[in-house]
């Protein structure tokens, strides 16, 4: 594929999509790319990956499922971080003040 047609395909695909960020699902590649990895990427990158055959655009249902899972993971992280903040106020071991030289 020559460079002009490569970027024309990307631009054509990009023009047909309204969303700024898209969920893509990776395809297995000969250089070790794993199949089935979900990622949310900017529109240009999503089109680039699709044109190159390294990923496919997720359906609306797949994208929504991914975003729901990401929100749940983020909320769990925030809860864990808040729980651990209380533990951070406990005094830990004090430094000895000794300087170690080799």
Secondary structure, DSSP 8 states (H G I E B T S, - for coil): --HHHHHHHHHHHHHT---SEEEEEE---TTS--TT-EEEEEHHHHHHHHHHTSEEE--HHHHHHHHHHHHHHHHHHHHHHHHHHHHHTS------------
